[in-house]
C-alpha cells in the first residue's frame, strides 16, 4: 500500500459522509536537525468537523492553484482559511504535501527538514541526492538547488501547502523558499495559508499572472452560506436574520460558528442571535462564556486554570488542578473541537482567543488564583527542565527568588550576554524588586548591570552575592561558577588581570563539582569566561597568554549559543595581530566573523565592536581615510566604547591615528587617552599615547620634547617601537632610533607593519649618513613588504627624503599604480586632507567577478544577477564572496563604493 493510501485509510467515526475523511500520517521515525522527533501532527490535514460547510465558489477558485506556481490564502484568525484549504487538498488527485509551520521553523535547517519530511509523508519524496539538513541554523545551497531541480523534472507537479505561514518571519528562509519555487518551474505549486502578507515578491507574480489569491473579503460568508452553516448546526434562520448576523460578524467564519454553537443551546435561537447582535463590544467574551458554560464544572475549572499556559500536557494540567483526570478531559475536548488543539506528543494548546477570554473569566471567578497557578506551573516545568517556560511563569508569579535560582542552577546566566535571549531575559527580570534577596537574585541583578556596563552597581551587587555565598557554604556550585563568570567580566571591565586569573582558576575548580551534561548544555559560559580572561590579559600587554585564552574561546563548540563570545574573541585576536604588525591578517580575521554572526542573527556591529576598530586602523594604514571614519562612526554609540578598557583603547588608537594623518596633531593627543579607569596601566595603550604626544611635539617644532616623551617606549611593543623610532629619526636622533629598532623582539616573525617602518627608518638614517645604496636597498625591501598589505601610510609619513629614491627606475616601478599617486612632490609635505588614492587590489578581479560587480552597482538582486548572466545563484554567491575578500569588504554597498574608488567600475 502506498504512503498516500495509508494516510487515507482511516475510519470515518462520527463525521459526515459527505466530508472527506481525515488523513492519519504514519509514524515518523526520523529526527529534525535539533535531534527532536518530527511532530507528525504537522503533516496531517486538519480535521473537518461534521458541521463544516464546503463552499464551492472557494474550492473552484483554489483549483487555479494547479495553473499558477503560487497561491495565497490570506485572512484573519478564524476566517476559515485552513479548513477551506484542507478540504480542497483532500480532493486533489495529485500529491499535496501539507506542513503546518511553527515558530521554530524560523531556523532554516528546521524548516527545510520539515518540508522534506512533508514531501516524503505525502508520497512525493526527494531522492537520496537531497540530503536533509543537519544544522538547525543553516542550509547548504546545494540542497535547495538539488530539490528545485528534482521538482522541475517531475512529470506530475507537487502541491505544497504551508499552513500558519505567518509564523515564518525569517527573511533568509523566505528567500530560500522563493529560490526553490522559482527554479522548480511547473513542478511545484506553493499554497500559503497565512494571516499576514508574506515577504515574497508578490508584485512580480501578480504582474506575470502567476498568483492565485483568496483574501479576507472572499473568505467572508454570504447570507446564503450563513443559512447553510447554521442548518448544519441544527438551526433554522430566515435569510434576513442570517444577513443581519453576517453584517454584524462581517462574515467571520469563527464568529458564525461560535454563534451557532451558543445559540443551539438556547430555547429561542433566533432571539438569542438578535440579543447577540445588540452587543458588538463583547461579542467574543459573550460567545466563549456561553461555550464554557456548556462544559461540566470540572472541565470548566481545568480550562480556566490551564488558560495561564501557552501549552500544556495532562501532567502539567493536573499540577494546576490538583486532580488526576486531565488526560481524559483534554482528549475529549480535542475530539469535540472545543478550542483545544493537539500539538502532538500529548501536548495541547488553547485557541488563542479562547485562552484570552478564559483568563479574563479566571480573574473574575477566582480572583487572586492566577499567581498561584503560575507558581505551580513554574515548579512543574523546572522539574522537567523546561527552563524558558519556568522563568516565564516564575516571573508571572512574581516569585523572583525562584526564577533567579532556576536561571543560575541551570548555569544559564551566560545567556544574558550571548545576544540571542539576552533581550528577553533582561526584560523578564526587569520588574524584579528588592524583595528578592537570594544570592541568585543578586547574581542576576549584577549580570544585568554589567551587561549595561553599569560598573558601580554591578560591582556592589557582586560583592553582596559573594558575601551571601560565603556565608552559605552549601550553596550549589552552579551559583559559585556563575559568580566566577561575572567576576571575570568585572575584571575585564576594570582592567584587572589578576582578578580575571583568580576567577578563571576558581571556575576550573568548580567545574569538577558539576555534572558534565549541565556544562555541555551551556558552552557559552566557558566561552565567555575565556574571552573575558583573554581581554584582561591583552589589556595588561601579556599578548601570548591572551592569545592562548582567546584562541580557546574562538574554538568553543555550541553553534549559535557561543556565536557572540567566539566573535568577540576572534576580534580580540585580530587586535593582537594588528598590535604585532599584521594588519592584513587582522582584517581577514574580522571579516571572517561576519557570515556566522549573520547566520546567528546577531546585530551588526555585534559584540564589543573591536572588530570595526581594527578595520578602521587598517584603513588608516592604507590611507583609506573615508572608510576609516565610516567604521569609527559605526561604533560611536556602542556602550562598550567608554567602559571596556580594550575597546576604549582601540577606539582611542584608531581615532588618534586618523586625526594625526589629517594634520590634527593636538586633537590626536586628546583622542589618544582611552579615558577609562583601570586597575593596571596597559603598556601598549600607554605606548600609543606617548607616540601621539611625541608626534604633536614634533609637528609643533619641539624635537627635544618629542624625543623625551618616547623614553618609556620599549621593544616589547613592536609596532609602537618602530613608530617611535621613525619619530626619533625625524627629530634628528638617528642613533637613538637604531638602538630602539635593535631592541625590538617578537615571539615570531615580525609583521609587515613592523618590517616596513623599520626598513624606512634605517633607510632614512643611512640616507642622512650618505649611504644611498643601503638606503635604496632598504626602501626596495619596504616596498615589497608593503605592496602585499597595501600599506601606504609609512611612505606618506616618511617625508620628502624618500622622493629621490622612488624616482629611480627600479623603485619607481615597484611603487607605480598603488603608491606614487599619493606621495608628495619633491620637497613638499603631505597634505592633511589629501584625497585617498586607490590602493592596489590584492589580486585582479576576474572577468566574471567584474560582471557580477557591475550588476551589483545596478541594484540587481542575487537571483536577477544569476538570471542575467545565465548562471546559478550559487555561482553568483561564490563570485560575491571572492569579490568581498579581494576588496576587503562584507557588504554589497561597500563593494560597489570601493570598486568605484579603485576605478574598477
C-alpha positions in Angstrom: 0.0 0.0 0.0 1.4 3.5 -0.9 2.0 6.2 1.7 -0.9 8.2 0.4 -3.2 5.2 0.6 -2.1 4.5 4.1 -2.8 8.2 5.0 -6.4 7.9 3.8 -7.0 4.5 5.4 -9.0 5.8 8.4 -12.3 5.2 10.0 -15.0 8.0 9.5 -16.3 7.9 13.0 -19.0 10.5 13.7 -18.1 12.8 10.7 -20.5 13.5 7.9 -20.0 11.0 5.0 -20.0 14.0 2.6 -16.9 15.4 4.3 -13.6 13.9 3.2 -12.0 11.6 5.8 -9.2 13.0 7.9 -5.9 11.6 7.0 -3.7 9.9 9.5 0.0 10.4 9.0 2.1 7.2 9.5 4.7 7.2 12.3 7.7 9.4 11.5 10.8 7.6 12.9 13.2 10.4 11.9 14.5 13.4 13.9 14.9 17.0 12.9 18.3 18.8 12.9 17.8 19.6 16.6 17.6 16.0 17.4 13.9 16.2 18.2 11.5 13.7 16.6 9.4 15.1 13.8 5.9 16.1 15.0 3.6 14.0 12.8 0.6 16.3 13.5 2.3 19.0 11.5 2.0 16.9 8.3 -1.7 16.0 8.8 -4.6 17.7 7.1 -6.6 19.4 9.9 -9.8 17.6 10.7 -13.0 19.0 9.2 -15.9 18.7 11.7 -19.3 17.3 10.7 -20.6 20.9 10.7 -18.0 22.0 8.2 -19.6 23.7 5.1 -17.9 23.2 1.8 -18.2 26.5 -0.2 -17.9 25.5 -3.9 -17.0 29.0 -5.0 -13.9 29.0 -3.0 -13.0 25.4 -3.9 -13.3 26.4 -7.6 -11.0 29.4 -7.0 -8.5 27.2 -5.3 -8.4 24.9 -8.2 -6.5 27.6 -10.0 -3.6 26.6 -7.8 -2.9 23.9 -10.4 -2.4 26.7 -13.0 -0.2 29.1 -11.1 3.0 28.5 -9.2 1.9 30.4 -6.1 -1.5 30.6 -4.3 -2.1 32.8 -1.3 -5.0 32.3 1.2 -4.8 35.3 3.4 -7.3 36.2 6.2 -7.6 36.9 9.9 -7.6 34.3 12.6 -10.8 32.2 12.4 -11.5 33.2 8.8 -11.9 29.6 7.8 -8.8 29.5 5.5 -7.2 26.4 7.0 -10.3 24.2 6.8 -11.1 25.5 3.3 -7.6 24.6 2.1 -7.6 21.3 3.8 -10.9 20.3 2.3 -9.7 21.3 -1.1 -6.4 19.5 -0.7 -8.2 16.3 0.3 -10.0 16.3 -3.0 -6.9 16.5 -5.2 -5.7 13.6 -7.3 -2.1 14.7 -7.5 0.2 14.7 -4.4 -0.5 17.5 -1.9 2.1 17.9 0.8 0.8 19.6 3.9 3.0 21.3 6.6 1.8 23.4 9.5 4.5 26.0 10.2 5.7 26.7 13.7 7.8 29.5 15.2 10.8 27.1 15.4 10.8 27.0 11.6 12.4 30.4 11.5 15.7 28.4 11.6 16.4 27.4 8.0 17.6 23.9 8.8 14.5 23.0 10.8 12.1 24.4 8.2 13.6 22.6 5.3 13.9 19.3 7.2 10.1 19.5 7.8 9.5 20.4 4.2 11.4 17.4 3.0 9.6 15.2 5.5 6.2 16.6 4.4 7.0 15.7 0.8 8.0 12.2 1.9 4.9 11.7 4.0 2.6 12.7 1.2 4.1 10.5 -1.5 6.4 12.9 -3.2 9.8 12.1 -1.6 13.0 13.7 -2.7 15.8 11.4 -3.9 18.8 10.5 -1.8 20.7 13.3 -3.5 18.8 15.7 -1.4 20.4 15.3 2.0 18.3 16.5 4.9 20.0 19.5 6.7 22.0 18.6 9.8 22.3 22.1 11.2 19.2 23.8 12.5 20.6 27.3 11.8 21.6 26.9 8.2 21.0 25.1 4.9 23.5 24.2 2.2 22.6 25.9 -1.1 23.3 22.6 -2.8 20.2 21.1 -1.0 17.9 23.8 -2.3 19.3 23.6 -5.9 19.0 19.8 -6.0 15.5 19.9 -4.6 14.4 22.5 -7.1 16.0 20.6 -10.0 14.2 17.4 -9.0 10.8 19.1 -8.7 11.4 20.7 -12.1 12.0 17.2 -13.6 8.8 15.7 -12.2 6.1 14.6 -14.7 3.4 15.3 -12.2 3.7 18.6 -10.2 3.6 18.6 -6.4 1.3 20.9 -4.4 2.9 22.1 -1.2 0.7 23.7 1.4 2.3 25.8 4.2 -0.3 26.5 6.8 0.2 29.1 9.5 2.8 30.6 7.2 2.6 33.9 9.2 4.7 32.2 11.9 7.6 32.2 9.4 9.2 35.7 9.7 12.8 34.9 8.8 13.9 36.7 5.6 16.5 34.1 4.9 14.0 31.2 4.8 11.7 33.3 2.7 14.5 33.9 0.2 15.3 30.2 0.1 11.6 29.3 -0.5 11.5 31.9 -3.3 14.6 30.3 -4.8 13.1 26.8 -4.8 9.7 28.0 -6.1 11.4 29.9 -9.0 13.7 27.1 -10.1 11.2 24.3 -9.6 9.3 25.7 -12.6 6.0 23.9 -13.3 7.0 21.1 -10.9 5.8 22.9 -7.7 2.6 24.7 -6.8 3.0 26.5 -3.5 -0.1 27.3 -1.4 0.5 29.7 1.6 -2.2 29.9 4.3 -1.4 33.0 6.3 -2.7 35.8 8.5 -0.2 38.3 7.2 1.3 39.4 4.0 4.3 37.2 3.2 7.7 38.6 2.5 7.7 37.1 -1.0 7.8 39.5 -4.0 4.1 39.1 -4.7 4.1 42.0 -7.2 6.2 40.0 -9.6 3.9 37.1 -9.5 0.9 39.4 -10.0 2.4 41.1 -12.9 3.2 37.8 -14.6 -0.3 36.4 -13.9 1.3 33.6 -11.7 -0.5 34.2 -8.4 -3.9 32.9 -7.2 -5.2 35.0 -4.2 -8.1 34.4 -1.8 -8.3 37.2 0.7 -10.5 38.2 3.6 -13.3 39.7 1.6 -13.7 36.5 -0.4 -13.4 34.3 2.7 -16.3 36.1 4.3 -19.6 34.2 4.4 -22.5 35.3 2.4 -26.0 35.4 3.9 -26.9 32.2 1.9 -23.8 30.4 3.2 -24.5 31.5 6.7 -28.0 30.0 6.5 -26.5 26.7 5.3 -23.9 26.7 8.0 -26.5 27.3 10.7 -28.6 24.4 9.3 -25.6 22.1 9.8 -25.7 23.1 13.4 -29.4 22.3 13.6 -30.6 25.9 13.5 -33.1 27.3 11.0 -32.9 31.1 10.4 -34.6 33.3 7.9 -32.4 34.8 5.2 -32.8 38.3 6.5 -31.9 37.3 10.0 -28.8 35.5 8.7 -28.0 38.6 6.7 -28.1 40.7 9.9 -25.8 38.2 11.6 -23.4 38.3 8.7 -23.4 42.1 8.8 -22.5 42.1 12.5 -19.8 39.5 12.2 -18.6 40.7 8.8 -18.9 37.2 7.6 -16.2 36.0 10.0 -16.3 32.2 10.0 -15.3 31.6 13.6 -17.9 34.2 14.7 -20.7 32.5 12.9 -19.7 29.1 14.2 -19.4 30.3 17.7 -22.8 32.0 17.4 -24.3 28.7 16.2 -22.7 26.7 19.0 -24.0 29.0 21.6 -27.4 29.6 20.0 -28.4 25.9 19.7 -28.2 25.6 23.5 -30.8 28.4 23.8 -34.6 27.9 23.9 -35.0 30.6 21.3 -32.1 30.6 19.0 -33.3 33.4 16.8 -33.9 35.6 19.8 -30.5 34.7 21.2 -28.9 35.8 17.9 -30.7 39.1 18.0 -29.5 39.7 21.5 -26.0 38.9 20.5 -26.3 41.4 17.6 -27.1 44.1 20.0 -23.8 43.9 21.9 -21.0 44.3 19.5 -18.3 45.3 22.0 -18.5 42.0 24.0 -19.0 39.5 21.2 -16.0 37.3 21.8 -16.4 37.4 25.6 -20.1 36.5 25.4 -19.7 33.6 23.0 -16.8 32.0 24.7 -18.5 32.3 28.1 -21.5 30.5 26.6 -19.3 27.8 25.2 -17.5 27.5 28.5 -20.8 27.2 30.5 -21.7 24.2 28.3 -19.0 22.2 29.9 -19.1 20.3 33.3 -17.9 22.2 36.3 -14.7 20.1 36.5 -13.9 20.8 32.8 -14.6 24.5 33.2 -12.2 24.5 36.2 -9.5 22.8 34.1 -9.9 25.2 31.2 -9.8 28.2 33.4 -6.6 27.0 35.1 -4.7 26.0 32.0 -5.5 29.3 30.3 -2.4 30.7 32.0 -0.2 28.4 29.9 1.0 28.7 26.4 0.9 24.9 26.1 0.2 22.1 28.4 0.2 18.3 28.8 -2.0 16.3 31.1 0.5 16.1 33.9 1.0 19.9 33.9 -2.7 20.4 33.8 -3.1 18.0 36.8 -0.5 20.1 38.7 -2.6 23.2 38.3 -6.0 21.5 39.1 -4.6 19.2 41.9 -6.6 16.4 40.2 -5.7 13.4 38.1 -8.3 13.4 35.3 -6.7 15.9 32.8 -5.7 13.3 30.2 -9.3 12.1 29.6 -10.7 15.6 29.8 -8.3 17.1 27.3 -8.7 14.2 24.8 -12.4 14.7 24.9 -12.2 18.4 24.4 -9.9 17.9 21.5 -12.2 15.4 19.8 -15.1 17.7 20.3 -13.3 20.6 18.7 -13.8 22.6 21.8 -10.9 25.0 21.1 -8.3 22.7 22.5 -5.7 22.0 19.8 -3.4 18.9 19.9 0.3 19.7 19.3 1.5 16.1 19.3 3.3 14.1 22.0 0.4 14.7 24.4 0.8 18.5 24.4 -2.1 20.8 23.8 -2.8 24.5 23.5 -5.9 26.6 23.7 -7.2 28.6 20.7 -5.6 32.0 21.4 -8.8 33.9 21.6 -10.4 31.3 23.7 -7.4 31.3 26.1 -7.5 35.1 26.4 -11.2 35.2 27.3 -10.7 32.3 29.7 -8.0 34.2 31.6 -10.4 37.1 31.9 -13.0 34.7 33.4 -10.4 33.2 35.7 -9.7 36.7 37.2 -13.4 37.3 37.7 -14.4 33.9 39.1 -11.2 33.1 41.1 -9.5 36.4 41.9 -6.0 36.0 43.3 -5.5 32.5 42.0 -3.6 33.4 38.8 -0.2 34.0 40.5 -0.5 30.7 42.4 -1.2 28.9 39.1 1.9 30.4 37.6 3.9 29.3 40.6 2.6 25.7 40.3 3.4 25.7 36.6 6.9 27.1 37.2 7.7 24.4 39.7 6.5 21.6 37.5 8.3 23.0 34.5 11.5 23.3 36.4 11.4 19.7 37.5 11.0 18.8 33.8 13.8 21.1 32.8 11.8 23.4 30.6 13.8 26.5 31.5 12.4 29.3 29.3 8.8 28.5 30.4 9.9 28.0 34.0 11.4 31.5 34.0 8.3 33.0 32.3 5.9 31.5 34.9 8.2 32.3 37.8 8.2 35.9 36.7 4.4 35.9 36.2 4.1 34.7 39.7 6.4 37.4 40.9 8.5 34.6 42.6 11.8 36.3 41.7 14.0 34.3 44.0 12.6 31.1 42.4 13.1 32.4 38.9 16.6 33.6 39.6 17.5 30.3 41.3 16.3 28.4 38.2 18.4 30.5 35.9 21.5 30.2 38.0 21.1 26.5 38.9 20.8 25.7 35.2 24.1 27.6 34.5 22.1 29.8 32.1 23.2 33.1 33.4 25.6 33.4 30.5 22.6 33.8 28.2 22.2 37.3 29.4 25.4 38.1 27.4 25.0 35.9 24.3 22.9 38.2 22.1 20.3 35.6 21.5 18.0 35.6 24.5 19.6 38.5 26.2 16.9 41.0 25.5 14.1 38.6 26.5 15.8 37.7 29.8 16.6 41.3 30.6 13.0 42.2 30.0 11.7 39.3 32.0 13.8 40.1 35.1 13.4 43.9 34.8 10.4 44.1 37.3 12.4 42.2 40.0 12.3 44.3 43.1 14.2 44.4 46.4 12.0 41.7 47.9 14.2 39.1 46.0 17.1 38.6 48.4 18.7 35.3 47.4 22.3 35.1 46.2 20.9 34.1 42.8 18.8 37.3 42.6 21.9 39.3 43.4 23.8 37.5 40.6 21.0 38.2 38.1 20.9 41.9 39.1 24.7 42.1 38.8 24.6 40.4 35.4 22.1 42.9 34.2 24.1 45.8 35.5 27.4 44.5 33.9 25.7 43.8 30.6 24.7 47.5 30.6 28.3 48.5 31.7 27.0 49.9 34.9 30.1 49.1 36.9 29.3 50.8 40.1 26.0 49.0 40.7 27.2 45.8 39.2 30.3 45.6 41.4 28.2 46.4 44.5 25.8 43.6 43.8 28.7 41.2 43.0 30.1 41.9 46.5 26.7 41.2 48.0 26.3 37.9 46.1 29.8 36.9 47.2 29.1 37.6 50.8 25.9 35.6 50.7 27.6 32.7 49.0 30.5 32.8 51.5 28.0 32.8 54.4 26.1 29.8 53.0 28.6 27.1 52.3 26.2 24.5 51.0 25.2 26.9 48.1 25.3 25.0 44.8 28.4 25.1 42.7 26.4 26.5 39.9 25.9 29.7 41.8 29.6 30.0 42.6 30.5 29.3 38.9 28.1 32.0 37.8 29.8 34.3 40.3 33.2 33.4 38.8 31.9 34.3 35.3 30.7 37.7 36.5 33.9 38.3 38.3 35.8 37.6 35.2 33.7 40.1 33.3 34.1 42.7 36.1 37.9 42.1 35.9 37.8 42.7 32.2 35.8 45.9 32.5 38.0 47.3 35.3 41.3 46.3 33.7 42.3 43.9 36.5 44.1 40.8 35.0 44.9 39.4 38.5 41.2 39.2 39.4 40.4 37.6 36.0 43.1 35.0 36.6 41.6 34.2 40.1 38.1 34.0 38.6 39.3 31.6 35.9 41.1 29.4 38.4 38.0 29.3 40.6 35.9 28.3 37.6 38.2 25.5 36.7 37.8 24.1 40.3 34.0 24.5 40.3 33.6 22.6 37.0 34.7 19.5 38.7 31.8 19.7 41.0 29.1 20.0 38.3 27.6 17.3 36.1 29.0 17.1 32.6 25.6 17.2 31.0 24.9 20.6 32.6 28.2 22.0 31.5 27.7 20.7 28.0 24.2 22.3 27.8 25.7 25.7 28.3 29.0 26.0 26.4 28.6 29.8 26.3 29.6 30.0 29.9 33.2 28.8 29.3 33.4 30.7 26.1 32.5 33.9 27.9 35.0 33.2 30.7 37.9 32.6 28.3 37.0 35.7 26.3 37.0 37.9 29.5 40.3 36.4 30.6 41.9 36.9 27.2 40.7 40.5 27.1 42.1 41.3 30.6 45.5 39.7 29.6 45.5 41.7 26.4 45.0 44.9 28.3 47.9 44.1 30.5 50.2 43.5 27.5 50.5 39.8 28.0 50.0 39.1 24.4 50.9 35.4 24.2 48.9 34.5 27.3 46.0 36.5 25.9 46.3 34.6 22.5 46.1 31.3 24.3 42.8 32.1 26.1 41.3 33.8 23.1 42.1 31.0 20.7 40.5 28.5 23.1 37.4 30.8 23.2 37.3 31.1 19.5 37.2 27.3 19.1 34.3 26.8 21.5 31.5 24.5 20.5 27.9 25.3 20.7 26.8 26.9 17.5 24.6 29.9 17.9 24.9 29.8 21.7 28.6 30.7 21.6 28.5 32.8 18.4 28.9 36.2 20.2 31.7 35.2 22.6 33.5 33.5 19.7 33.2 36.6 17.6 34.4 38.8 20.4 37.4 36.6 21.0 38.3 36.5 17.3 38.1 40.3 17.1 40.4 40.5 20.1 42.8 38.1 18.3 42.6 40.5 15.3 43.6 43.4 17.6 46.5 41.3 18.8 47.5 40.7 15.1 47.3 44.4 14.5 49.4 45.3 17.5 52.0 42.8 16.4 52.2 44.3 12.9 50.0 42.1 10.8 47.2 44.3 9.5 46.1 42.0 6.6 45.8 39.0 8.9 43.8 41.2 11.4 41.4 42.3 8.7 40.8 38.8 7.5 40.0 37.6 11.0 37.4 40.3 11.4 35.8 39.7 8.0 35.6 36.0 8.7 33.3 36.6 11.7 30.6 38.3 9.6 28.9 35.3 7.9 28.5 33.3 11.2 27.2 36.4 13.1 24.6 36.9 10.4 23.6 33.3 10.5 23.1 33.5 14.2 21.0 36.7 13.8 23.4 38.9 15.7 23.2 42.7 15.1 26.0 44.5 13.2 28.2 45.6 14.6 27.8 43.0 17.3 29.8 42.2 20.4 32.1 44.8 21.7 32.8 46.4 18.3 36.5 45.9 18.5 36.5 44.3 15.0 35.2 47.6 13.5 38.0 49.5 15.2 40.6 47.1 13.9 39.3 47.6 10.4 39.4 51.3 10.9 43.0 51.2 12.0 43.9 49.1 9.0 42.1 51.5 6.7 44.3 54.4 8.1 47.4 52.4 7.4 46.2 52.0 3.8 45.3 55.7 3.6 41.6 54.9 3.1 40.5 57.8 5.4 36.9 57.9 4.5 36.5 54.2 5.1 38.2 54.6 8.5 35.9 57.3 9.5 32.8 55.4 8.5 34.0 52.4 10.5 34.6 54.6 13.6 31.2 56.1 13.2 29.6 52.6 13.3 30.9 52.1 16.9 30.2 55.6 18.2 27.1 54.6 20.1 28.2 51.3 21.5 28.1 51.3 25.3 31.3 49.4 25.5 33.3 52.2 23.9 33.6 54.0 27.3 33.6 51.2 29.8 35.6 48.3 28.2 39.3 49.2 28.5 40.4 47.3 25.4 37.6 48.7 23.4 38.2 52.2 24.7 42.0 51.9 23.9 41.3 50.5 20.5 38.9 53.4 19.7 41.4 55.9 21.0 44.2 54.4 18.9 42.2 54.3 15.7 40.7 57.8 16.2 44.0 59.4 17.1 45.8 57.8 14.1 43.1 59.2 11.8 43.3 62.7 13.3 47.1 62.7 13.1 47.3 61.8 9.4 44.7 64.6 8.8 47.1 67.0 10.3 45.2 67.5 13.6 48.1 66.6 16.0 46.8 68.3 19.1 43.3 66.7 18.6 45.0 63.3 18.2 46.8 63.7 21.5 43.4 64.4 23.2 41.8 61.4 21.5 44.6 59.1 22.4 43.6 58.9 26.0 41.2 55.9 26.5 39.6 57.8 29.4 38.8 54.6 31.4 39.6 53.8 35.0 41.7 50.6 35.1 43.4 48.7 37.9 46.7 48.4 35.9 48.2 50.6 33.1 48.2 49.0 29.7 51.7 49.2 28.2 50.5 49.3 24.6 47.8 51.8 25.3 50.3 54.0 27.2 52.9 53.5 24.4 50.5 54.8 21.8 49.6 57.7 23.9 53.3 58.6 24.1 53.6 58.2 20.3 50.8 60.7 19.6 52.1 63.2 22.2 55.6 62.9 20.7 54.2 63.4 17.1 52.4 66.5 18.3 55.6 68.0 19.7 57.5 67.2 16.5 54.7 68.7 14.4 54.9 71.9 16.5 58.7 72.2 16.2 59.8 70.7 19.5 62.1 67.8 18.6 63.7 67.5 22.1 60.3 67.3 23.8 59.2 64.7 21.2 62.2 62.5 21.9 61.8 62.9 25.7 58.2 61.7 25.6 59.4 58.5 23.9 61.7 57.4 26.7 59.1 55.0 28.0 58.6 53.1 24.7 60.5 49.9 24.5 60.9 47.0 22.1 58.3 45.0 23.9 55.7 46.7 21.8 57.0 46.2 18.2 54.6 48.5 16.3 54.9 51.2 18.9 58.7 50.8 18.8 59.1 51.2 15.1 56.8 54.2 15.0 58.7 55.7 17.9 61.9 55.1 16.0 60.5 56.9 13.0 59.8 59.9 15.2 63.3 59.8 16.7 65.0 59.8 13.3 62.7 62.6 12.2 63.8 64.6 15.3 67.4 64.1 14.2 68.2 61.3 16.7 69.2 58.6 14.2 71.4 56.7 16.7 68.6 56.5 19.3 66.2 55.3 16.6 68.5 52.5 15.5 69.0 51.5 19.2 65.3 51.3 19.6 64.9 49.2 16.5 67.6 46.8 17.7 65.8 46.3 21.0 62.6 45.0 19.2 61.8 41.4 19.9 58.8 39.4 18.8 57.6 35.9 19.6 57.7 35.0 15.9 58.3 36.6 12.5 57.6 40.3 12.7 54.7 41.6 10.7 54.9 43.9 7.7 53.8 46.9 9.7 57.0 46.4 11.7 59.3 45.5 8.9 58.2 48.2 6.6 58.6 51.1 9.1 61.8 49.6 10.4 63.3 49.4 6.9 62.2 53.0 6.2 63.7 54.3 9.5 67.0 52.5 8.7 66.9 53.8 5.2 66.4 57.4 6.3 69.3 57.0 8.8 71.5 55.6 6.0 70.5 58.4 3.6 71.3 61.0 6.2 74.8 59.3 6.7 75.3 59.5 2.9 74.9 55.7 2.3 72.5 55.9 -0.6 73.0 52.4 -1.8 72.0 51.0 1.6 69.0 53.3 1.7 67.9 52.2 -1.7 68.1 48.6 -0.8 66.1 49.1 2.4 63.4 51.1 0.6 63.2 48.3 -2.0 62.5 45.8 0.7 59.9 48.1 2.4 58.1 48.5 -0.9 58.0 44.7 -1.5 56.6 44.1 2.0 54.1 47.0 1.9 52.7 46.2 -1.5 51.2 42.9 -0.4 49.5 44.5 2.5 48.7 47.8 0.7 50.5 49.8 3.5 50.7 53.4 2.2 50.9 55.4 5.4 54.6 54.6 6.2 55.7 56.1 2.9 53.3 59.1 3.2 54.7 59.7 6.7 58.3 59.3 5.7 58.8 62.8 4.4 60.5 64.3 1.3 63.7 62.4 1.7 62.2 59.3 0.1 61.1 61.0 -3.2 64.6 61.0 -4.9 64.9 57.3 -4.1 61.5 56.5 -5.5 62.3 58.4 -8.7 64.9 55.8 -9.6 63.6 53.4 -12.3 63.7 50.2 -10.2 61.9 51.7 -7.2 59.5 53.7 -9.4 58.3 50.5 -11.0 57.7 48.9 -7.6 55.7 52.0 -6.4 53.7 52.7 -9.6 50.0 52.0 -9.5 49.5 51.8 -5.8 51.7 54.2 -4.0 53.1 57.1 -6.1 49.8 58.8 -6.8 49.6 59.7 -3.1 53.2 60.8 -2.4 54.0 64.5 -2.0 56.0 66.2 -4.7 59.8 66.5 -4.2 60.5 69.0 -1.4 56.8 69.2 -0.4 54.8 68.0 2.6 51.9 65.6 2.9 48.6 67.5 2.7 46.4 66.8 5.8 43.2 66.1 3.8 44.7 64.8 0.5 42.2 62.6 -1.3 42.7 58.9 -0.8 44.2 57.4 -3.9 43.2 53.9 -4.9 45.3 51.2 -3.2 46.4 48.1 -5.0 43.8 45.4 -5.0 45.1 42.1 -3.5 44.6 40.3 -6.8 42.9 41.5 -10.0 39.2 40.7 -10.4 38.3 38.1 -13.0 36.1 39.0 -15.9 33.1 37.2 -14.3 33.7 38.9 -11.0 33.6 42.2 -12.8 30.3 41.2 -14.5 28.8 40.4 -11.1 30.1 43.7 -9.6 28.7 45.8 -12.4 25.3 44.3 -11.8 25.5 44.9 -8.1 26.1 48.6 -9.0 22.7 48.4 -10.9 21.0 47.3 -7.7 20.2 43.8 -9.0 19.4 41.0 -6.6 21.4 37.8 -6.5 18.7 36.0 -8.4 18.5 38.7 -11.0 22.2 38.7 -11.5 22.1 34.9 -11.9 19.3 35.1 -14.5 21.1 37.9 -16.4 24.4 36.0 -16.6 22.7 32.6 -17.2 24.5 31.0 -14.2 23.2 29.6 -10.9 22.5 31.6 -7.8 25.2 29.6 -6.0 27.7 30.5 -8.7 26.9 34.2 -8.2 27.3 33.9 -4.4 30.7 32.3 -4.9 31.8 35.2 -7.1 30.4 37.6 -4.5 32.5 36.0 -1.7 35.6 36.3 -3.8 34.9 40.0 -4.6 34.3 40.8 -1.0 37.5 39.1 0.0 39.6 40.9 -2.6 38.0 44.3 -1.8 38.2 43.6 1.9 34.5 44.4 2.5 31.5 42.5 3.7 28.5 44.3 2.2 27.2 44.9 -1.3 27.1 48.7 -1.0 30.7 48.8 0.4 31.9 46.6 -2.5 30.4 49.0 -5.1 31.7 52.1 -3.4 35.2 50.6 -3.0 35.2 49.4 -6.6 34.4 52.9 -7.8 37.2 54.3 -5.6 39.6 51.8 -7.2 38.2 52.7 -10.7 37.1 49.1 -11.3 33.6 50.3 -12.3 
